[in-house]
């Protein structure tokens, strides 16, 4: 949360991953709802085409290093300075999660890394992220980052539930939508708090408060400007809620009505697993009849 670039990076990380997961999980569920099982990552076929996952494997350590660099170079109050180090550790935890997903996928069932464990670890990582969101932030900015913390808790709960019950499509749907929402909200906060063109009327960009610079917030000229800024950000959050819901439900409806738009139905390991499960179920039923 140090600059517009940081928020753009968060948008680039969360939004495409959530949108792709939403598309893939909905396609898999619609193909055979009774045999749906959530995946750690919905790989393309062949797997080397899953460039987004390997891009995260490279990008996350870079982002973590950038936060660490800010920690060592920042000369402000220790409370806010230490938040950079905490954010660096949170990003590093997401990098470890990415490694676990790749190991699990390539080693398969012979791996010591259990799929439920990776989902559980993902929930813990989101909880770690939640613990560092809003550190050293107060006032209007604190309440806005509080919304982001709530979205992170939703993702954490969805991961933990999938660790217990991977067949729960609604949890996967909630996780995917939460990732999309986190991406769009990070972009909104970045433009509202760190730019002059899209900034809040009567308020400046995020600045330090107090002579000792213990926290940051948006400085407004008048109390009316501050109240208007709070109301506007709450309204924008509601707009994002509606927008993400329309996107998620609309995408599910379009996929339900047009099979050709579903990913992973013509070929690939996802469809193979579903068809294998269906074949085994039919064979078992035929044996029982005989």
VENKAPE-V626080 format. One record per residue. N is the residue number from 1. RES is the residue in three letters. PSI is psi in radians with two decimals (* if undefined). OMEGA is omega in whole degrees, 0 to 359 (none if undefined). NEAR is the number of other ideal C-beta (glycine too) atoms within 12 Angstrom. Layout:
# VENKAPE-V626080
n res psi omega near
N RES PSI OMEGA NEAR
N RES PSI OMEGA NEAR
This chain:
# VENKAPE-V626080
n res psi omega near
1 UNK 0.56 184 39
2 UNK -0.42 186 33
3 UNK 3.07 176 22
4 UNK -0.64 180 26
5 UNK -0.67 179 20
6 UNK -0.74 181 28
7 UNK -0.64 175 34
8 UNK -0.67 177 24
9 UNK -0.74 177 28
10 UNK -0.69 177 42
11 UNK -0.77 181 29
12 UNK -0.56 180 26
13 UNK -0.85 190 32
14 UNK -0.76 188 37
15 UNK -0.91 180 32
16 UNK -0.67 180 25
17 UNK -0.79 180 37
18 UNK -0.72 181 40
19 UNK -0.74 179 30
20 UNK -0.70 179 31
21 UNK -0.66 179 44
22 UNK -0.75 179 38
23 UNK -0.83 184 34
24 UNK -0.77 181 38
25 UNK -0.68 178 45
26 UNK -0.70 179 40
27 UNK -0.77 180 37
28 UNK -0.71 180 40
29 UNK -0.75 182 35
30 UNK -0.47 179 32
31 UNK -0.73 179 31
32 UNK 1.54 185 26
33 UNK -0.62 185 20
34 UNK -0.33 181 14
35 UNK 0.31 181 25
36 UNK 2.39 174 30
37 UNK 2.15 183 29
38 UNK 2.54 180 38
39 UNK 2.61 175 35
40 UNK -0.70 177 39
41 UNK 2.39 181 37
42 UNK 1.66 186 39
43 UNK 2.57 171 31
44 UNK 2.96 180 23
45 UNK 2.14 359 20
46 UNK 2.88 191 11
47 UNK -0.44 182 20
48 UNK -0.25 178 13
49 UNK -0.11 179 14
50 UNK 1.20 186 30
51 UNK -0.48 183 17
52 UNK -0.66 180 27
53 UNK -0.75 181 36
54 UNK -0.44 173 22
55 UNK -0.68 176 19
56 UNK -0.66 180 31
57 UNK -0.54 180 24
58 UNK -0.69 188 17
59 UNK -0.65 185 25
60 UNK -0.77 177 32
61 UNK -0.58 178 22
62 UNK -0.78 178 20
63 UNK -0.67 178 33
64 UNK -0.73 178 30
65 UNK -0.67 179 21
66 UNK -0.73 178 24
67 UNK -0.66 177 35
68 UNK -0.66 178 24
69 UNK -0.71 177 17
70 UNK -0.64 179 28
71 UNK -0.76 183 24
72 UNK -0.47 183 15
73 UNK -0.28 184 14
74 UNK 2.36 183 24
75 UNK 0.23 182 13
76 UNK -2.79 183 25
77 UNK 2.45 182 21
78 UNK -0.54 180 18
79 UNK -0.82 180 24
80 UNK -0.60 179 35
81 UNK -0.74 182 28
82 UNK -0.39 179 23
83 UNK -0.53 177 32
84 UNK -0.70 178 35
85 UNK -0.71 179 27
86 UNK -0.72 178 29
87 UNK -0.64 177 39
88 UNK -0.73 178 32
89 UNK -0.65 179 26
90 UNK -0.75 178 33
91 UNK -0.68 179 34
92 UNK -0.60 177 27
93 UNK -0.67 176 29
94 UNK -0.59 177 38
95 UNK -0.75 177 27
96 UNK -0.70 177 26
97 UNK -0.72 178 36
98 UNK -0.74 179 34
99 UNK -0.74 179 28
100 UNK -0.69 179 32
101 UNK -0.77 180 37
102 UNK -0.76 180 26
103 UNK -0.79 181 25
104 UNK -0.72 184 29
105 UNK -0.71 185 28
106 UNK -0.54 179 21
107 UNK -0.57 176 17
108 UNK -2.63 185 17
109 UNK -0.32 179 12
110 UNK -0.10 183 10
111 UNK 2.58 175 18
112 UNK -0.14 181 13
113 UNK 1.88 180 25
114 UNK 2.52 182 20
115 UNK -0.71 179 29
116 UNK -0.63 178 24
117 UNK -0.71 180 25
118 UNK -0.71 175 34
119 UNK -0.76 179 38
120 UNK -0.73 178 27
121 UNK -0.67 176 31
122 UNK -0.71 176 42
123 UNK -0.71 178 32
124 UNK -0.69 179 26
125 UNK -0.74 177 33
126 UNK -0.62 177 37
127 UNK -0.65 175 24
128 UNK -0.75 177 27
129 UNK -0.73 179 40
130 UNK -0.64 183 29
131 UNK -0.37 182 21
132 UNK -0.20 179 32
133 UNK 2.28 177 35
134 UNK 0.11 177 32
135 UNK 2.23 180 32
136 UNK 0.33 181 34
137 UNK 2.47 182 33
138 UNK 3.06 175 26
139 UNK -2.41 181 29
140 UNK -0.81 180 40
141 UNK -0.65 180 40
142 UNK -0.73 180 27
143 UNK -0.62 180 26
144 UNK -0.75 177 39
145 UNK -0.38 174 42
146 UNK -0.66 175 26
147 UNK -0.73 179 32
148 UNK -0.66 176 41
149 UNK -0.66 177 28
150 UNK -0.71 177 24
151 UNK -0.65 179 39
152 UNK -0.67 177 37
153 UNK -0.66 177 26
154 UNK -0.80 179 33
155 UNK -0.70 179 43
156 UNK -0.80 180 34
157 UNK -0.66 179 28
158 UNK -0.73 179 37
159 UNK -0.77 180 41
160 UNK -0.68 179 29
161 UNK -0.68 178 27
162 UNK -0.50 176 38
163 UNK -0.56 180 27
164 UNK -0.72 184 19
165 UNK 1.49 183 19
166 UNK -0.22 179 29
167 UNK 0.01 182 23
168 UNK 1.74 182 25
169 UNK -0.63 183 31
170 UNK -0.57 178 23
171 UNK -0.70 176 33
172 UNK -0.73 178 41
173 UNK -0.71 179 35
174 UNK -0.72 178 32
175 UNK -0.80 181 44
176 UNK -0.80 180 44
177 UNK -0.66 178 39
178 UNK -0.69 178 42
179 UNK -0.73 177 40
180 UNK -0.78 181 38
181 UNK -0.76 178 39
182 UNK -0.70 180 42
183 UNK -0.83 181 37
184 UNK -0.63 181 37
185 UNK -0.64 175 41
186 UNK -0.71 178 38
187 UNK -0.74 179 32
188 UNK -0.80 180 38
189 UNK -0.68 179 45
190 UNK -0.79 179 32
191 UNK -0.64 184 24
192 UNK -0.58 187 36
193 UNK -0.31 188 41
194 UNK 0.23 175 29
195 UNK 2.72 177 22
196 UNK -0.58 184 15
197 UNK -0.77 183 11
198 UNK 0.25 181 20
199 UNK 2.98 180 27
200 UNK 2.38 183 36
201 UNK 2.26 180 21
202 UNK 0.03 181 20
203 UNK 2.62 178 33
204 UNK -2.97 176 25
205 UNK 2.99 181 27
206 UNK 2.25 179 38
207 UNK 2.94 177 24
208 UNK 2.60 179 27
209 UNK 2.57 173 25
210 UNK 2.76 181 18
211 UNK -0.49 181 8
212 UNK 0.01 175 12
213 UNK 0.91 182 20
214 UNK -0.43 182 21
215 UNK 2.99 179 29
216 UNK 2.72 178 36
217 UNK 3.02 176 33
218 UNK 2.15 180 37
219 UNK 2.15 179 25
220 UNK 2.59 183 27
221 UNK -0.74 184 15
222 UNK 2.82 177 13
223 UNK -0.60 178 13
224 UNK -0.66 178 14
225 UNK -0.66 179 21
226 UNK -0.77 179 25
227 UNK -0.70 178 19
228 UNK -0.66 179 21
229 UNK -0.74 178 33
230 UNK -0.80 180 29
231 UNK -0.69 181 18
232 UNK -0.76 180 27
233 UNK -0.63 176 34
234 UNK -0.69 178 19
235 UNK -0.75 179 17
236 UNK -0.62 177 26
237 UNK -0.72 178 28
238 UNK -0.71 177 17
239 UNK -0.71 178 18
240 UNK -0.69 177 32
241 UNK -0.87 181 25
242 UNK -0.76 181 17
243 UNK -0.76 180 22
244 UNK -0.68 178 34
245 UNK -0.78 179 23
246 UNK -0.73 179 17
247 UNK -0.83 184 27
248 UNK -0.86 181 33
249 UNK -0.68 178 18
250 UNK -0.74 178 19
251 UNK -0.73 179 32
252 UNK -0.72 180 30
253 UNK -0.71 179 16
254 UNK -0.75 179 21
255 UNK -0.62 179 27
256 UNK -0.54 182 18
257 UNK -0.27 183 14
258 UNK 1.82 182 15
259 UNK -0.49 184 15
260 UNK -0.37 181 11
261 UNK -0.17 182 19
262 UNK 2.41 179 29
263 UNK 2.59 175 30
264 UNK 0.22 181 33
265 UNK -0.49 182 26
266 UNK -0.57 182 15
267 UNK 3.05 174 13
268 UNK 2.89 185 26
269 UNK -0.51 181 23
270 UNK -0.84 179 37
271 UNK -0.66 179 25
272 UNK -0.73 180 19
273 UNK -0.74 180 26
274 UNK -0.79 181 28
275 UNK -0.62 178 21
276 UNK -0.74 178 17
277 UNK -0.70 180 22
278 UNK -0.72 180 20
279 UNK -0.75 179 16
280 UNK -0.65 179 15
281 UNK -0.76 179 17
282 UNK -0.70 179 16
283 UNK -0.70 179 14
284 UNK -0.69 179 13
285 UNK -0.68 180 12
286 UNK -0.65 178 11
287 UNK -0.68 179 10
288 UNK -0.65 179 9
289 UNK -0.74 179 8
290 UNK * none 7
